[in-house]
Amino acid sequence: MNRRVRLINWFLRIVFRAVCRIDIEEIKKIPANGPLIVVGNHINFLEAPVLLPHVDNPAVIGVAKKESWGNPLLKFLFDHWGVIPIDRDAVDREAFRRSLAALNQGKILVIFPEGTRSKDGQLLPGKPGVVTIVMRSGVSILPVGFHGYENFWKNLKRLRATDFHITLGTPFHIHLNGEAPSRDVRQAVTDEIMYKIAELLPERYRGYYQFEGAVNYRYAVAD
């Protein structure tokens, strides 16, 4: 990690610690090396600008919608962090190639399967694009749940600090048990990944992935 990126990360840590109460000790539990895929829910813009500077590890890179590069600030940050742009409206082979190459280099890939911000913190249906990377790489998946900061802008206007809660789950693998990766199977695997995230969130944030009792997993197997 070059000096400029470390300076950017240092500055953002100061900024966000001034306006947010961050679960820093939980972030420290993220492994230092991969290959590993981290999957999390996507509430608003805060996940990357808070998470990546606090991890402060060149082995950790993200995947983000290509539209984000239309924002000059996000473009500046994402380019320095090496974030991989992905086209959500097409089969983005270049994004998949770069993601798999990063994992082959032992990096940690951060992906948000919902593909868009929920804004209110409620989980949205996951999109199966992540499954292609998961199945082709075969690496472990670490679920992460984010919550508490859906009212960030309102709190900022009122000069109130915002809670930024993050909870790490238990790593798991995906096993198709000999089944062909059909569209239905891919969506089922995506849903199981999302349920792993939902288990880490308070009930009111689970949205599309509400559940009662234990979730019955068919493809997601604990490491």
Beta strands, then each sheet from edge to edge (+ up, - down):
strand 1: 20-22
strand 2: 36-40
strand 3: 60-65
strand 4: 84-86
strand 5: 108-111
strand 6: 141-147
strand 7: 162-168
strand 8: 172-174
strand 9: 220-222
sheet 1: 1+ 7+ 6- 2- 5- 3- 4-
sheet 2: 8+ 9-
end
